Amino acid sequence: MQRLTSNNIGITQGSRVLFSDYIDDGPMWTGTGPREHRFEVEFEQAYAAIPNVMVSIAMWDSDTETNQRMDIAAENISEHSFDLVFRTWGDSRVARVRANWMVIGPLPNEDDWVLY
């Protein structure tokens, strides 16, 4: 559990279509085996500490003839950014995906002292 003790709490939200591989026969649509797509989300303002990040799939479009294997995660979380990562594997064919995220954490306060 992260306990927020600051009166300055920031919330960042966003949404993005990660890829549309069916348009140009990209690897998520035509490939097999492990496949990964990464997108770096940068915050408008840095958080005072590493924030909590929640990600979800908001829309997916996949082939019904194959297994639908999908994984979405937030990785490399820092005060400034995180990587939004989508993965699939095996024979899954994913045409496109839209992901949403919400970030909650403490913001810097002008009364915070940095001694060292």
N, C-alpha and C positions, 0 to 999 in steps of 0.2 A: 504494500500500500504506500502511496505517496501522499504525505500530508502537506497540504498547501497552507503556509502560514502568512502569506503575503496578501495584502489588500489588492495588489495588482495581479490579477489572474487573466491570462490571455487565452482566447479560443480562436483557432484558425480552422476554417473549413474549406473544402474544395472538391472538385469533381473534374475528371478528365477521361476522354476516350484514349485508352492506352495504345491501341492499334486497330486497324481495319484491314487485316491481311487478306481477306477475300477479294479485295479490290485489285491487288497487284500480285496475287499468288505468293504472299509472304510465307515465312516459315511456320507460323502458328497454324496456318490453314493447310499448307501442303506438306509440311514436315512430319517426321516421326521421331520418336525418342524424346529425350529431355530438351525442352525449349524454355527460354526465359526472356522476359521483357522488363527492363528497369527504367524508371523515370525519377529523377531527383526533384523533390519538392523543396523549394527554398522559402523560408518564412520572411515576411515583410520586415519583421523586427525580431531580433534574437531573444530567446527566452533566457531567464536568469539561471535556469538549471535544465537538465534534460527533461523534456515534457513527455506526457503520455500521448501515444498516437494510436488511433483506432482506424482501421481501413476495412472497406467492404466492397464487394462486387455489386454495382448498381444495375448493370445491364450486361448480359452475355448473349452471344449468338454463336451457336455451335452446331456441328453436323450431328444429326440424329442417327446416322448409320454407324457411328463409332462411340466408344465410351466417353463420357463427359468428365474428364479429370481436370480439376482446376485448383490452384492454390494461390492465395494473395497474402502478402505480408508487408510489414514495415521493417526495414533493416537500416543499419548505420544511422540510428537516431542520434542527433546532436542538438545543441541549443539553436543551431542555424538552419538545419534541414533534416530530411530523411529520404531514404530510397523507397519508392513504392515498387514492389516486385510482384509480377505475375508469372506463374509457371504452369506448364502442362507437360504431359509425358505420354509415352506409349503411342497408340494410334489416334489419340484425340485430335480432332480438327476444330480449332477455334477461329471463327471468322472475325469477331471483334469483342472488345470488352471495355466497359466504362467503370471506373473505380471512384469511390468517394472516400474522403478522409476527414477526421476531426482530431485536432491537436489541442490539448489542455495543459497549461503549465504556468508557473510563476513568471511574471515579467520583471525586469530590473526596476528598482525603485531609487529615486534620487537620494533617499535617506539611507540606502545600503552603504556600508563602509567596506572598502576593500583595504585591509591592512597590509597584506603581503602579496 
